Amino acid sequence: MPITAIDQVQFDAQVRSRYSDVIGSKLGGKVISSSDEFFAEASNLLAPKPPIRDKGRYTYNGAWYDGWETRRHNPEPADWVIIKLGVASARIIGCEIDTAFFDGNQAPEIDVEGAFVPDDGVPNANTKWSAVIDKNPCGPSQRQFFVRTDGLTADFYNYVRLNMYPDGGIARFRLYGTPVPVFPTALTTVIDLAHVSSGGVAIACSDEHFGTVDNLLLPGRGVDMGDGWETTRSRSPGHEDWVIVRLGARGIIAKVVVDTAFFRGNFPDKIRVEVLDAADDAAALSSDAAWKVIVPDQKAKPDYEHEYIINDGVLINVEEPVAYVKLCMIPDGGIKRLRVFARRVL
């Protein structure tokens, strides 16, 4: 299928703000196997932090690299790594290949394949792989962004295989798409519709200087401030930071959780939650969007899970389905997670 190479600004606007990195280690993605990792381990591909260089550092096998690097002179057409997605399954839209610091030893070309293995199985010699990202050249020490011209894959996958032709090194691999949620059959079941595994996506925000908004929708409470959302210190009176989240499905809200875990001296002064039932992202981002407040301005606490439940005197019951949630920080600061528990509506 046709692939378009675009720059980072385009990729952020077209892909990162609309889809999720479905293989990230923060989400639970993990390397299952690889053809070779003689110089550097394949698991480095999924590390959440940007790659670094420690020039002059050597291991027993050679120069140390923060990425995946294989031997020279591969007799096979390609080296490969198989990755299990961090969600149940997903349809794929595009990827980022970062060859940072691999200069002269970078992978000359890559492609990506996908497979769905049922019943919690793992890929084997009989697994059928389908093309997801066609073969594209890779330059030395640079970030490269590839998008499927035909849009999301029709099929969904729970494993992907990254191939590099014929060998070399790649620092980071990000694969973006839409998770295919496994929702409970009963519509009376209350679930977190903001969670990335439910299909929640942070589509816009005011600022993400220190920590990105996609962290808000990850599982667990994280490990430190680095995997939360944190903004710059505001200096303007009346300032507010905000993020808009598209829920994985329309739902009637029963509980909202705003977690400031690990944010002990830089948590927001106050928080507010608003909701909207809009047809699409464009409508949600419109200046005419009629947002409704469900959690009025509330004082925030450090390193704390703020729970707002229907009939608790704070969370306002709108008694109608919503598709988007806006979380506001007054005036700025950091938040670790946002949970929106709701009953799904078809």
Rosetta silent file (secondary structure, phi, psi, omega in degrees, C-alpha in Angstrom):
SEQUENCE: MPITAIDQVQFDAQVRSRYSDVIGSKLGGKVISSSDEFFAEASNLLAPKPPIRDKGRYTYNGAWYDGWETRRHNPEPADWVIIKLGVASARIIGCEIDTAFFDGNQAPEIDVEGAFVPDDGVPNANTKWSAVIDKNPCGPSQRQFFVRTDGLTADFYNYVRLNMYPDGGIARFRLYGTPVPVFPTALTTVIDLAHVSSGGVAIACSDEHFGTVDNLLLPGRGVDMGDGWETTRSRSPGHEDWVIVRLGARGIIAKVVVDTAFFRGNFPDKIRVEVLDAADDAAALSSDAAWKVIVPDQKAKPDYEHEYIINDGVLINVEEPVAYVKLCMIPDGGIKRLRVFARRVL
SCORE:     score description
SCORE:     0.000 S_00000001
   1 L     0.000  148.058 -177.585    0.000    0.000    0.000 S_00000001
   2 L   -63.525  140.956  178.549    1.231    3.539   -0.718 S_00000001
   3 E  -124.493  139.269  177.326    3.160    5.257    2.066 S_00000001
   4 E  -112.063  130.862  173.723    3.823    8.969    2.421 S_00000001
   5 E   -90.509  126.880 -177.679    6.885   10.327    4.197 S_00000001
   6 E  -129.540  169.740 -179.829    6.047   13.540    6.075 S_00000001
   7 L   -87.924  175.124 -174.506    7.825   15.870    8.501 S_00000001
   8 H   -64.635  -39.176 -179.749    7.368   15.967   12.270 S_00000001
   9 H   -61.378  -45.229  178.164    4.983   18.929   12.283 S_00000001
  10 H   -64.527  -41.337 -178.327    2.667   17.165    9.830 S_00000001
  11 H   -64.449  -42.540  178.585    2.963   13.893   11.715 S_00000001
  12 H   -60.875  -41.310 -177.214    2.092   15.513   15.036 S_00000001
  13 H   -74.508  -40.300 -172.890   -0.980   17.166   13.498 S_00000001
  14 H   -90.691  -27.149 -171.751   -2.184   14.232   11.401 S_00000001
  15 H  -122.155  -59.185 -171.331   -1.177   11.226   13.489 S_00000001
  16 H   -62.955  -32.267 -178.961    0.142   11.779   17.008 S_00000001
  17 L   -83.471   -6.190 -176.180   -2.783   14.019   18.042 S_00000001
  18 L  -119.372  -19.083 -174.435   -5.397   11.618   16.674 S_00000001
  19 L  -131.176  173.833 -177.472   -4.011    8.133   17.315 S_00000001
  20 E  -113.970  148.351  171.037   -2.100    6.177   19.975 S_00000001
  21 E   -77.081  103.630 -169.281    1.343    4.602   20.009 S_00000001
  22 L   -86.705   -0.272  177.977    0.068    1.034   20.368 S_00000001
  23 L  -115.633   -0.473 -174.914    3.453   -0.637   20.974 S_00000001
  24 L   -57.568  143.404 -179.955    4.927    1.741   23.573 S_00000001
  25 L   -64.941  -28.344  177.893    6.457    0.149   26.665 S_00000001
  26 L   -63.938  -27.114 -179.442    4.429    2.548   28.857 S_00000001
  27 L   -90.462  -13.597 -178.978    1.316    0.890   27.461 S_00000001
  28 L   111.089    4.076  175.054    2.673   -2.644   27.890 S_00000001
  29 L   -63.860  144.605 -178.794    4.113   -3.262   24.431 S_00000001
  30 E  -151.889  151.253  176.617    7.051   -5.651   24.489 S_00000001
  31 E   -76.894  130.092 -179.814    9.573   -7.367   22.241 S_00000001
  32 E   -95.893  -42.502 -178.570    8.849  -11.085   21.876 S_00000001
  33 E  -163.636  164.206  177.637   11.779  -12.163   19.696 S_00000001
  34 E  -151.078  159.966  179.744   14.351  -10.934   17.207 S_00000001
  35 L   -75.151  -29.788 -175.555   16.681  -12.346   14.585 S_00000001
  36 L  -169.387  143.580  172.822   19.748  -10.738   16.142 S_00000001
  37 L  -150.232   48.388 -172.435   20.679   -8.134   18.765 S_00000001
  38 L   -60.172  -44.687 -175.728   24.441   -8.607   18.940 S_00000001
  39 L   -93.041  -33.733 -176.920   25.386   -4.973   19.556 S_00000001
  40 E  -154.760  139.938 -171.642   22.250   -3.534   21.191 S_00000001
  41 L   -71.383  141.647 -178.959   19.008   -5.034   22.496 S_00000001
  42 H   -65.238  -26.013 -179.329   15.789   -4.788   20.503 S_00000001
  43 H   -61.778  -22.564  177.914   13.831   -3.837   23.638 S_00000001
  44 H   -61.477  -24.754 -178.856   15.465   -0.386   23.444 S_00000001
  45 H   -56.304  -32.121 -172.389   13.224    0.346   20.444 S_00000001
  46 H   -99.336    1.978 -178.870   10.219    0.803   22.745 S_00000001
  47 L   -58.367  137.125 -174.868   11.883    2.885   25.459 S_00000001
  48 L   -73.542  -24.993 -176.694    9.735    5.956   26.221 S_00000001
  49 L   -88.857  153.337  178.170   12.601    8.444   26.529 S_00000001
  50 L   -59.803  150.019  179.313   14.531    9.882   23.572 S_00000001
  51 L   -67.215  153.413  178.339   17.738    8.035   22.670 S_00000001
  52 L  -123.756  166.368  177.298   21.063    9.256   24.026 S_00000001
  53 L  -123.433  131.626  175.664   24.680    8.958   22.908 S_00000001
  54 L  -122.356   77.468 -175.326   27.592    8.009   25.143 S_00000001
  55 L   -62.634  132.947 -178.848   30.491    8.380   22.748 S_00000001
  56 L    96.134   -8.920  177.787   33.500    6.370   23.788 S_00000001
  57 L   -86.385  131.891 -178.770   31.495    3.827   25.767 S_00000001
  58 E  -129.665  148.430  171.277   32.059    0.233   24.713 S_00000001
  59 L  -106.056 -178.466  178.225   30.659   -3.150   25.657 S_00000001
  60 L   -57.675  -35.923 -175.100   32.302   -6.545   25.136 S_00000001
  61 L   -88.704  -15.943 -179.854   30.773   -6.705   21.645 S_00000001
  62 L   151.846 -161.624 -178.197   31.500   -3.142   20.514 S_00000001
  63 E   -61.823  139.711  179.941   30.346    0.470   20.755 S_00000001
  64 L   -80.059  132.576  176.546   27.341    1.044   23.025 S_00000001
  65 L  -132.152  144.003  177.238   24.182    2.326   21.333 S_00000001
  66 L   -91.290   78.522 -177.610   20.793    3.265   22.752 S_00000001
  67 L   175.045 -160.603  177.640   18.754    1.293   20.250 S_00000001
  68 E  -109.508  123.809  178.840   18.641   -2.028   18.400 S_00000001
  69 E  -138.365  132.956 -177.750   21.756   -2.987   16.417 S_00000001
  70 L  -108.714  171.878  178.498   22.583   -6.255   14.672 S_00000001
  71 L   -62.557  161.733  169.768   25.722   -7.826   13.253 S_00000001
  72 L   -75.618  166.573  168.997   27.189   -6.888    9.887 S_00000001
  73 L    59.336   46.704  178.194   26.933   -9.083    6.789 S_00000001
  74 L   -62.816  121.834  179.475   23.475  -10.557    7.399 S_00000001
  75 L   -73.786  -17.180  178.559   23.121  -13.569    5.040 S_00000001
  76 L   -90.406  164.124 -179.839   19.322  -13.223    5.133 S_00000001
  77 L   -60.472  -32.283 -175.063   17.388  -10.476    3.321 S_00000001
  78 L  -153.896  152.224  163.638   16.524   -8.722    6.596 S_00000001
  79 E   -89.553  155.734 -174.360   16.879   -8.680   10.347 S_00000001
  80 E  -146.028  158.365  172.818   13.584   -8.557   12.230 S_00000001
  81 E  -138.881  134.807  179.046   11.977   -7.988   15.603 S_00000001
  82 E  -104.669  130.308 -174.444    8.497   -9.170   16.655 S_00000001
  83 E  -124.450  132.265  172.941    6.569   -6.935   19.059 S_00000001
  84 E   -88.414  129.881 -179.288    3.374   -7.655   20.993 S_00000001
  85 L   -63.474  156.143  177.575    1.062   -4.648   21.106 S_00000001
  86 L   -85.603   -2.407  175.163    0.229   -3.025   24.429 S_00000001
  87 L  -120.096  169.431 -176.576   -3.499   -3.170   23.613 S_00000001
  88 L   -56.674  -43.817  174.145   -5.729   -6.113   22.748 S_00000001
  89 L  -170.809  168.105 -177.706   -5.408   -5.263   19.054 S_00000001
  90 E  -157.958  155.202  167.808   -5.286   -2.214   16.798 S_00000001
  91 E   -96.232  143.556 -168.558   -5.628   -0.888   13.287 S_00000001
  92 E  -108.913  140.545  179.413   -2.491    0.884   12.091 S_00000001
  93 E  -115.804  -32.387 -176.529   -2.080    4.313   10.444 S_00000001
  94 E  -177.987 -179.842 -177.229    1.657    5.097   10.485 S_00000001
  95 E  -150.982  163.657  170.853    4.986    4.924   12.268 S_00000001
  96 E  -118.668  130.645  173.620    8.115    6.775   13.337 S_00000001
  97 E  -116.330  118.780 -178.153   11.570    5.316   12.751 S_00000001
  98 E  -112.268  117.684  178.717   14.339    7.111   14.630 S_00000001
  99 L  -103.203   28.130 -176.437   17.930    6.291   13.672 S_00000001
 100 L   -47.950  127.662  176.451   19.421    8.796   16.144 S_00000001
 101 L    72.346   -4.401  171.583   23.221    8.403   16.459 S_00000001
 102 L   -90.498   99.942 -175.061   23.277    5.533   13.977 S_00000001
 103 L  -130.723  102.495 -173.444   25.389    7.156   11.261 S_00000001
 104 L   100.981  -15.307  177.247   27.088    4.731    8.893 S_00000001
 105 L  -130.043   16.658  178.818   25.495    1.799   10.681 S_00000001
 106 E   -73.176  160.554  174.123   21.818    2.741   10.349 S_00000001
 107 L   -67.999  124.911 -179.876   19.249    0.436    8.799 S_00000001
 108 L   -66.364  -37.452 -179.124   19.189    1.269    5.061 S_00000001
 109 E  -146.886  155.248  175.924   15.511    0.298    4.644 S_00000001
 110 E  -139.211  159.221  161.421   12.590   -0.887    6.780 S_00000001
 111 E  -147.366  168.787 -177.041    9.084   -2.217    6.470 S_00000001
 112 E  -130.983  135.618  176.787    6.415   -3.276    8.980 S_00000001
 113 E  -122.320  157.206  179.380    4.091   -6.282    8.929 S_00000001
 114 E  -128.885  155.178  176.875    1.171   -7.208   11.162 S_00000001
 115 E  -148.367  151.914  171.848   -0.485  -10.403   12.329 S_00000001
 116 L  -115.827  119.218  179.772   -3.377  -11.402   14.554 S_00000001
 117 L  -111.478  113.652 -174.504   -2.722  -14.464   16.686 S_00000001
 118 L   -76.789  168.192  170.858   -5.867  -15.636   18.515 S_00000001
 119 L    58.426   39.594  176.945   -6.275  -17.213   21.949 S_00000001
 120 L    57.951   26.497  177.864   -3.261  -15.500   23.556 S_00000001
 121 L   -80.547  178.749  177.083   -0.934  -17.372   21.228 S_00000001
 122 L  -124.963  152.933 -179.526    2.413  -16.194   19.882 S_00000001
 123 L   -60.618  146.214  175.902    3.591  -15.996   16.265 S_00000001
 124 L  -138.908 -168.413 -175.640    5.259  -19.084   14.813 S_00000001
 125 L   -64.048  -20.596 -178.153    6.491  -20.345   11.451 S_00000001
 126 L   -95.973   -1.217 -178.463    2.907  -20.709   10.219 S_00000001
 127 L   -66.013  134.786  177.758    1.792  -17.198   11.137 S_00000001
 128 L   -91.800  120.695  179.950    0.488  -15.178    8.202 S_00000001
 129 L  -103.172  139.474  179.573    1.970  -11.672    8.104 S_00000001
 130 E  -115.441  144.726  178.573    0.359   -8.796    6.207 S_00000001
 131 E   -66.746  131.448  178.435    2.073   -5.649    4.921 S_00000001
 132 E  -115.433  -49.523  174.593    1.298   -2.618    7.103 S_00000001
 133 E  -123.885  117.508 -179.136    4.052   -0.145    6.167 S_00000001
 134 E   -66.932  164.992 -176.831    5.772   -0.746    2.819 S_00000001
 135 E   -60.293  131.266  179.351    9.529   -0.702    2.429 S_00000001
 136 E  -138.131  146.835  176.963   11.040    2.758    2.847 S_00000001
 137 E   -72.606  152.088  176.612   14.628    4.033    2.978 S_00000001
 138 L  -119.773  134.125  175.503   16.101    5.276    6.264 S_00000001
 139 L   -89.925  168.075  179.312   18.606    8.070    6.559 S_00000001
 140 L   -76.084  138.840  171.414   21.389    8.294    9.142 S_00000001
 141 L    44.112   60.754  179.713   20.723    9.757   12.605 S_00000001
 142 L  -156.741  157.971  174.862   17.276   11.221   11.966 S_00000001
 143 E   -91.046  132.099 -177.926   13.593   10.847   12.786 S_00000001
 144 E  -126.581  137.135 -172.488   11.484    9.612    9.888 S_00000001
 145 E  -123.721  125.185 -177.113    7.698    9.608    9.748 S_00000001
 146 E  -123.883  133.702 -178.468    5.624    7.362    7.488 S_00000001
 147 E  -127.431  137.579  176.542    1.831    7.457    7.037 S_00000001
 148 E   -68.841  123.302 -179.285   -0.408    5.067    5.145 S_00000001
 149 L   -65.066  -32.715 -177.458   -1.930    6.953    2.222 S_00000001
 150 L   -86.531    5.667  178.845   -5.033    4.734    2.314 S_00000001
 151 L    85.621 -161.519 -177.544   -5.661    5.398    6.009 S_00000001
 152 L   -58.640  146.384  175.016   -6.091    2.853    8.768 S_00000001
 153 L   -61.656  145.443  176.767   -5.590   -0.820    7.973 S_00000001
 154 L   -69.903  -37.006  179.568   -8.826   -2.700    7.387 S_00000001
 155 L   -89.407  160.022  174.845   -7.566   -5.571    9.539 S_00000001
 156 L  -115.227  154.021 -171.649   -6.502   -5.331   13.156 S_00000001
 157 E  -134.124  153.001  171.779   -3.377   -6.878   14.652 S_00000001
 158 L  -118.320   -2.709  172.591   -1.952   -7.842   18.028 S_00000001
 159 E  -136.336  147.327  172.566    1.615   -8.445   16.806 S_00000001
 160 E  -131.853  155.052  177.128    3.843   -6.524   14.429 S_00000001
 161 E  -125.250  119.172  175.280    7.167   -7.347   12.820 S_00000001
 162 E   -94.271  122.435  178.455    9.690   -4.623   12.030 S_00000001
 163 E  -109.349  136.089  171.756   12.121   -5.656    9.311 S_00000001
 164 E  -122.182  133.402 -171.681   15.353   -3.817    8.496 S_00000001
 165 E  -108.595  124.465  -13.352   17.141   -4.545    5.236 S_00000001
 166 L   -89.595  -20.914 -177.168   19.638   -6.086    5.481 S_00000001
 167 L  -165.093 -173.235  177.516   20.973   -5.193    8.961 S_00000001
 168 L   126.718 -146.150 -174.741   22.148   -2.218   11.021 S_00000001
 169 E  -139.453  145.469  174.718   20.683   -0.086   13.777 S_00000001
 170 E  -136.292  134.087 -177.300   17.478    1.718   14.759 S_00000001
 171 L   -82.516  -51.269 -177.015   17.157    3.778   17.940 S_00000001
 172 E  -139.779  151.960  178.966   13.372    4.010   18.430 S_00000001
 173 E  -136.448  120.962  174.591   10.208    2.650   16.831 S_00000001
 174 E  -119.305  135.319 -178.492    6.742    4.143   17.370 S_00000001
 175 E  -127.753  120.104 -172.755    3.662    2.625   15.748 S_00000001
 176 E  -106.953  144.102  177.897    0.405    4.578   15.730 S_00000001
 177 E  -174.251 -167.377  179.852   -3.132    3.389   15.287 S_00000001
 178 E  -111.953  116.429  176.100   -6.563    2.978   16.812 S_00000001
 179 E   -58.834  144.912  173.979   -7.000    0.332   19.522 S_00000001
 180 L  -100.537   99.675 -173.283   -9.842   -2.091   18.949 S_00000001
 181 L   -67.884  151.056  170.672  -11.458   -2.195   22.405 S_00000001
 182 L  -107.121   90.098 -176.463  -12.928   -5.318   23.921 S_00000001
 183 L   -83.004  148.701  171.924  -15.968   -3.786   25.623 S_00000001
 184 L   -60.169  146.880 -179.614  -18.220   -5.674   28.062 S_00000001
 185 L   -65.915  -41.030 -177.075  -21.403   -6.878   26.409 S_00000001
 186 L   -74.312  123.180  179.923  -23.651   -5.374   29.082 S_00000001
 187 L   -72.138  -10.904  177.865  -24.145   -1.648   28.548 S_00000001
 188 L   -79.883  -11.474 -178.774  -24.804   -1.250   32.270 S_00000001
 189 L   -72.164  131.616  178.736  -21.131   -2.007   33.012 S_00000001
 190 E   -91.277  124.198 -178.670  -19.136    1.040   34.071 S_00000001
 191 E  -135.855  163.055  178.653  -15.685    1.238   32.411 S_00000001
 192 E   -81.919  101.513 -177.562  -12.948    3.835   31.890 S_00000001
 193 L   -80.587   -9.231  177.158  -13.754    5.215   28.440 S_00000001
 194 L   -87.434  -19.219 -176.773  -10.765    7.592   28.502 S_00000001
 195 L   -58.934  142.575 -177.857   -8.246    4.759   28.850 S_00000001
 196 H   -59.678  -34.326  179.209   -6.101    4.194   25.781 S_00000001
 197 H   -68.960  -19.808  175.103   -7.177    0.541   25.655 S_00000001
 198 H   -88.216   -3.081 -179.383  -10.781    1.742   25.377 S_00000001
 199 L    98.768    7.855  177.900   -9.795    3.934   22.435 S_00000001
 200 L   -66.988  141.150 -179.726   -9.394    7.215   24.329 S_00000001
 201 E  -141.596  132.842  173.193   -7.156    9.806   22.648 S_00000001
 202 E   -82.383  112.256 -170.605   -5.960   13.242   23.773 S_00000001
 203 E   -96.449  -16.166 -178.973   -6.639   15.306   20.642 S_00000001
 204 E  -165.230  154.902  177.143   -5.522   18.791   21.718 S_00000001
 205 E  -157.322  166.932  179.753   -3.979   20.704   24.606 S_00000001
 206 L   -81.577  -30.217 -172.776   -2.745   24.130   25.600 S_00000001
 207 L  -171.070  144.154  173.694    0.799   23.037   26.468 S_00000001
 208 L  -147.425   53.267 -171.952    2.863   19.904   27.118 S_00000001
 209 L   -64.291  -43.185 -174.786    6.303   21.339   27.762 S_00000001
 210 L  -103.437  -24.877 -178.145    7.499   18.839   30.380 S_00000001
 211 E  -154.687  137.496 -171.011    5.194   15.842   29.859 S_00000001
 212 L   -83.225  152.154 -174.060    2.892   14.836   27.026 S_00000001
 213 H   -69.369  -23.166  179.237   -0.884   14.560   27.284 S_00000001
 214 H   -63.013  -23.382  177.550   -1.020   10.986   25.963 S_00000001
 215 H   -61.209  -28.523 -176.446    0.442    9.926   29.331 S_00000001
 216 H   -58.224  -27.005 -170.006   -2.854   10.854   31.003 S_00000001
 217 H  -104.327    8.326 -177.480   -4.615    7.846   29.482 S_00000001
 218 L   -77.585  163.199  175.960   -2.020    5.151   30.237 S_00000001
 219 L   -71.160  160.821  173.851   -2.538    2.229   32.628 S_00000001
 220 L    68.948 -170.272 -179.840   -1.455    2.362   36.259 S_00000001
 221 L  -109.066    7.768  175.408   -0.147    5.337   38.242 S_00000001
 222 L    78.196 -172.202 -175.121    3.269    5.460   36.574 S_00000001
 223 L  -119.047  -22.312  178.908    6.757    5.547   38.072 S_00000001
 224 L  -168.486 -171.407 -179.173    7.587    9.262   38.453 S_00000001
 225 H   -67.097  -18.802 -174.462    6.639   12.713   37.124 S_00000001
 226 H   -65.167  -21.757 -179.925    8.157   11.827   33.753 S_00000001
 227 H  -112.054   42.489  172.090    5.121    9.835   32.604 S_00000001
 228 L  -127.647 -171.420  176.970    2.481   12.444   33.354 S_00000001
 229 E  -104.929  124.350 -179.786    1.272   15.687   31.758 S_00000001
 230 E  -140.654  136.430 -175.913    3.091   18.811   32.907 S_00000001
 231 L  -110.571  171.301  176.288    3.011   22.357   31.552 S_00000001
 232 L   -68.791  163.197  175.856    5.222   25.432   31.829 S_00000001
 233 L   -76.840  121.941 -179.397    4.816   27.867   34.717 S_00000001
 234 L   -81.353  151.096  178.560    2.320   30.503   33.687 S_00000001
 235 L  -124.477    3.696 -175.945    2.894   34.183   34.478 S_00000001
 236 L  -102.316  131.704  177.062   -0.369   35.648   33.135 S_00000001
 237 L   -57.923  138.164  177.717   -3.344   36.375   35.409 S_00000001
 238 L    79.641    8.141 -177.498   -6.334   34.134   34.691 S_00000001
 239 L   -68.094  145.408  171.958   -4.285   31.534   32.847 S_00000001
 240 L  -139.414  139.148  169.161   -5.592   27.969   32.477 S_00000001
 241 E  -100.819  152.619 -174.644   -4.045   24.902   30.856 S_00000001
 242 E  -151.907  158.828  172.778   -6.314   22.311   29.313 S_00000001
 243 E  -140.338  140.548  176.850   -6.488   19.032   27.408 S_00000001
 244 E  -109.788  127.964 -178.669   -9.359   17.626   25.328 S_00000001
 245 E  -116.090  126.833  170.807   -9.851   13.855   25.298 S_00000001
 246 E   -86.038  120.360  179.914  -11.969   11.958   22.807 S_00000001
 247 E   -69.406  156.900  179.683  -13.513    9.016   24.646 S_00000001
 248 E   -69.585  -17.250  175.924  -13.341    5.543   23.128 S_00000001
 249 E  -161.961  157.775  174.596  -17.152    5.509   22.982 S_00000001
 250 E   -67.429  143.355 -178.712  -20.022    7.772   23.955 S_00000001
 251 E  -157.225  164.457  175.666  -21.067    7.222   27.532 S_00000001
 252 E  -102.086  118.071 -168.990  -23.000    8.446   30.550 S_00000001
 253 E   -75.130  136.509  176.438  -20.481    9.393   33.218 S_00000001
 254 E  -114.145  -29.075 -177.497  -20.588    7.870   36.701 S_00000001
 255 E  -157.593  144.997  174.805  -17.168    8.842   38.087 S_00000001
 256 E  -126.317  135.577  177.176  -14.136   10.959   37.197 S_00000001
 257 E  -122.525  127.103  174.661  -10.654   10.479   38.680 S_00000001
 258 E  -118.216  114.198 -171.930   -7.886   13.084   38.398 S_00000001
 259 E  -106.881  124.816  177.053   -4.611   11.692   39.742 S_00000001
 260 L  -105.743   29.835 -178.967   -1.658   13.931   40.692 S_00000001
 261 L   -48.800  131.564  177.420    0.632   11.011   41.623 S_00000001
 262 L    74.567  -13.139  176.264    4.276   12.118   42.088 S_00000001
 263 L   -88.516   97.026 -170.653    3.395   15.777   41.478 S_00000001
 264 L  -108.334  -24.257  178.094    4.184   17.078   44.964 S_00000001
 265 L  -126.466    3.276 -177.054    5.391   20.645   44.423 S_00000001
 266 L  -137.915   27.230  173.033    4.040   21.280   40.958 S_00000001
 267 L   -75.086  158.172  179.235    0.444   20.037   41.085 S_00000001
 268 L   -68.780  155.587  176.094   -2.240   22.470   39.847 S_00000001
 269 L   -68.782  -44.468  179.002   -3.893   24.858   42.287 S_00000001
 270 E  -139.244  161.021  174.884   -7.335   23.864   41.018 S_00000001
 271 E  -132.589  151.995  177.781   -8.884   21.468   38.515 S_00000001
 272 E  -142.623  146.248  179.650  -12.091   21.561   36.493 S_00000001
 273 E  -126.231  131.975  178.325  -13.756   18.981   34.233 S_00000001
 274 E  -126.846  159.509 -178.033  -16.100   19.733   31.337 S_00000001
 275 E  -134.968  161.180 -178.254  -17.906   17.477   28.843 S_00000001
 276 E  -154.826  141.661  172.199  -19.290   17.673   25.328 S_00000001
 277 L  -109.541   93.912 -177.111  -21.264   15.434   22.986 S_00000001
 278 L  -116.149  155.651 -176.450  -19.845   16.327   19.565 S_00000001
 279 L   -73.412  -31.131 -177.272  -19.972   14.478   16.261 S_00000001
 280 L  -159.187  178.616 -177.253  -16.238   14.697   15.549 S_00000001
 281 H   -63.058  -38.069 -178.966  -12.933   16.303   16.532 S_00000001
 282 H   -60.505  -42.373  179.027  -13.559   19.384   14.406 S_00000001
 283 H   -67.396  -37.718 -179.623  -16.782   20.093   16.260 S_00000001
 284 H   -67.973  -30.990 -177.989  -15.109   19.500   19.630 S_00000001
 285 H   -90.431   -3.135 -179.442  -12.312   21.924   18.776 S_00000001
 286 L   -68.713  146.606  177.065  -14.653   24.596   17.459 S_00000001
 287 L   -67.283  -15.496  179.792  -14.897   27.884   19.322 S_00000001
 288 L   -90.475   -2.450 -177.081  -18.675   27.375   19.250 S_00000001
 289 L   -59.899  132.065 -175.873  -18.552   24.080   21.175 S_00000001
 290 L   -96.303   79.807  179.615  -20.985   24.169   24.118 S_00000001
 291 L   -70.594  142.923  177.401  -18.980   22.556   26.915 S_00000001
 292 E  -115.157  132.484  179.216  -20.785   21.693   30.152 S_00000001
 293 E   -77.958  127.767  174.968  -19.051   21.770   33.529 S_00000001
 294 E  -114.048  -22.223  171.416  -19.423   18.536   35.528 S_00000001
 295 E  -127.143  101.798  178.652  -16.687   19.192   38.103 S_00000001
 296 E   -63.465  165.980 -178.344  -16.554   22.900   39.039 S_00000001
 297 E   -45.205  121.903 -178.904  -13.219   24.396   40.103 S_00000001
 298 E  -127.777  137.987  175.593  -11.848   22.220   42.910 S_00000001
 299 E   -62.057  135.285  179.947   -8.706   22.660   45.008 S_00000001
 300 L   -98.029  157.077  177.800   -6.124   20.055   44.061 S_00000001
 301 L  -119.022  154.612  177.618   -3.853   18.085   46.372 S_00000001
 302 L   -75.864  142.959  170.660   -0.323   16.785   45.791 S_00000001
 303 L    50.057   55.315 -169.008    0.264   13.109   44.963 S_00000001
 304 L  -148.267  142.478  173.859   -3.430   12.278   45.315 S_00000001
 305 E   -92.023  108.501  178.115   -6.276   10.544   43.462 S_00000001
 306 E   -86.952  114.678 -179.597   -9.156   13.015   43.321 S_00000001
 307 E  -107.010  131.703  177.267  -12.384   11.040   42.880 S_00000001
 308 E  -125.448  116.554 -173.046  -15.651   12.685   41.868 S_00000001
 309 E  -118.834  145.561  177.749  -18.700   10.415   41.942 S_00000001
 310 E   -52.061  135.043  178.657  -22.324   11.044   40.987 S_00000001
 311 L    73.906   15.524  176.621  -24.313   12.298   43.994 S_00000001
 312 L   -90.234    2.632  179.934  -21.169   13.201   45.955 S_00000001
 313 L    89.307   -6.249  178.973  -22.145   16.872   45.898 S_00000001
 314 L  -116.996  -55.095 -178.838  -19.380   17.796   43.429 S_00000001
 315 E   -70.356  119.652 -178.956  -19.797   15.784   40.217 S_00000001
 316 L   -84.717  125.716 -178.425  -22.767   17.180   38.317 S_00000001
 317 L   -83.016  109.423 -179.780  -24.882   14.497   36.671 S_00000001
 318 L   -81.635  -16.466  174.179  -25.563   15.607   33.091 S_00000001
 319 L    55.432   30.776  175.733  -27.718   12.469   32.543 S_00000001
 320 L  -151.597  155.840 -176.953  -26.904   12.339   28.847 S_00000001
 321 L   -66.214  147.867  174.928  -24.159   10.737   26.735 S_00000001
 322 E  -130.923  155.696 -179.023  -20.903   12.592   26.108 S_00000001
 323 E  -118.740  -18.033 -177.236  -18.104   11.936   23.640 S_00000001
 324 E  -134.625  148.446  176.738  -15.394   14.391   24.779 S_00000001
 325 E  -129.879  136.081  174.984  -13.950   15.483   28.103 S_00000001
 326 E  -113.648  123.568  175.874  -11.910   18.624   28.811 S_00000001
 327 E  -104.370  123.756 -178.064   -9.619   18.641   31.844 S_00000001
 328 E  -112.322  135.955  172.641   -8.502   22.095   32.972 S_00000001
 329 E  -108.362  130.767 -178.164   -5.586   22.934   35.281 S_00000001
 330 E  -119.131  116.795   -6.224   -5.734   26.289   37.038 S_00000001
 331 L   -88.647  -21.785 -174.768   -3.375   27.911   36.400 S_00000001
 332 L  -166.370 -169.919  175.558   -0.828   25.219   35.380 S_00000001
 333 L   128.812 -147.491 -176.184    1.137   22.278   36.784 S_00000001
 334 E  -138.898  141.884  176.712    1.164   18.527   36.402 S_00000001
 335 E  -133.600  139.266 -177.596   -1.358   15.678   36.406 S_00000001
 336 L   -86.175  -51.730 -175.165   -0.528   11.982   36.121 S_00000001
 337 E  -141.386  152.565  171.619   -3.761   10.292   34.981 S_00000001
 338 E  -125.471  126.247  176.442   -7.361   11.033   33.976 S_00000001
 339 E  -119.719  134.522  177.966  -10.038    8.362   34.333 S_00000001
 340 E  -126.705   96.442 -177.890  -13.590    8.754   33.040 S_00000001
 341 E   -86.453  127.416 -173.685  -15.778    5.893   34.218 S_00000001
 342 E  -153.177  163.579  171.908  -19.042    5.663   32.310 S_00000001
 343 E   -93.077  123.877 -175.870  -21.756    3.412   30.952 S_00000001
 344 E   -67.534  143.794  178.529  -21.265    2.980   27.247 S_00000001
 345 L  -122.622  130.505 -179.471  -24.015    4.131   24.877 S_00000001
 346 L   -77.347    0.000    0.000  -24.437    2.685   21.386 S_00000001
